[in-house]
Structure formats: structure tokens, C-alpha cells
Amino acid sequence: MFKRRTLFLFLLPIIAGAIIGVFFLYPINEFVYFHEHDPNVGLGFEYTLEQLWLGITGHYPIKVPFYAGVGAFLGLLAAFFFNSLYKSTAQIKTLSNELQKDLLALISHGESSNVEFKSSFKWDLKESKPNKALEDVILKTLAGFMNGEGGSLIIGVADDGEILGLKNDYNILKKKDRDGFEQSVIAAVASKLGTDACQYLQLVFHDIDGKDVCRVITSKSHRPIYIKEGNDLKFYLRTGVSTRELNVQEAVEYISTRWGK
């Protein structure tokens, strides 16, 4: 379905552009050319129609393909522009809808298919030291949201909804503030999920009772998002209130259904 829709979005503007090139750009050029030598408008229309007819009946084998090609190219450029605009608009809509939700109300409802809490990004509260495994768990959750329908990952909140804040994470960063935390998250996503995956994230910080909480708003991706684990690529999906790794068969079937048709 995804490939069919993409093909349609690009093929239609190309065909329309080619038609416009032949029946609009070509006649306009002939009309202008005629008026450079004769200001008679009536004869200009007759000349233009005659040239158009000669062109589409094969008397000018270069002109028609040329204008069709120019029109098709312009149609392709328009398709790329509007496709990019559509994606941006969809992401803005997702972000706007998420921002309209009250954070405390969101937390009070607990974890769900599109909301998850994490106590910290890198700081292990039990061991009182940095733990790379915690970062990996967060990346898996983000990948699961991207491969699913998107969602919000709230960092600095315990599983039971207790507000813990990000102070411990800040203290182990080179830049010990919100900017440093955001840069750390984005760098981890770019490294493990791919640089282009960063476009599906928007980090928003909230101050709750003097404690910073980071809300990572995630939109669904336009391609499968994999996680690099050593030499392997793993595929994760948000299902219910958890994120799980799909086996090869499950991943192939899901990807084929979501992106492959």
C-alpha cells in the first residue's frame, strides 16, 4: 500500500506535467515566438494551433518530447515539494496534538500503548552510577514507537508516576542542562537508529515542582527503524504497554504490510 501510494503521488504529477508541457508551455512559446515578428493576435492564435497540431501529429519530432520532458520534470519537482510538505505537516499535527495534552494528566493515567515512563536516560538509580544498558532500553522504546503509531516517552518519571527529574542525568553530562541532555539523546538516536530517525523526535522539557522532566514526542516513521546491536540489526515494535523485539518472520510480515506494498 505504501509503495503504491508513493508511486501514485509521483507518477500522477509527472504525467500531468508532461501534458501541461505539451498543451500549455509549447503553445505559449509558439505564441510568443509569433508575436516577436507579427503583433496580430488573431493570426497568432491560428499560428499557435497550427504549430501544436503539427507537433502532436509528428511533424516536429523534437519539440513535443522536449516540452513533455520539461513539464514532467517540473511535475516531479512539484511532487517532491508537496510530499515533503505533507510529511512536515503530519509531524507538526502530531506534535501539536501531543502538546495539547496536560503532562500531569498524562502521567496520572499511567503507561499505555502510546505512553511510557523512564526514570532516567543513563543514570542507574539502583547502582548510583551511569549504565549504558538504560540508554539502550530507551532507544528500543523510541524505535518501537516509530515503527508503530508514535507516542510519548517521558524521561524522569518512575513506573508508578513519581516525578524523579533529570538532575542525575544532567550531572554526568559535559553540558549539564536541558541542551546537553537533548544533544545526548539525539546523538544516541543518530548513532543507533540512523541520523534520519532524528526527524521523528521532538524533545520538550517540563518543570514539575522544580524538577525537569523530558517528554520525547515520537511520530511514526516512513521507513522501518532498526537498532544496531553489535553486527546485528534488531526490529522493535510497541505492542500494548510494552516494546518487544519481533523475530525475523514477524518483522518481515509486519514490514511488508506497513511499508512494502
Beta strands, then each sheet from edge to edge (+ up, - down):
strand 1: 115-118
strand 2: 123-124
strand 3: 129-130
strand 4: 151-155
strand 5: 201-208
strand 6: 211-218
strand 7: 226-229
strand 8: 232-239
strand 9: 242-245
sheet 1: 1+ 4+ 6- 5+
sheet 2: 2+ 3-
sheet 3: 7+ 8- 9+
end
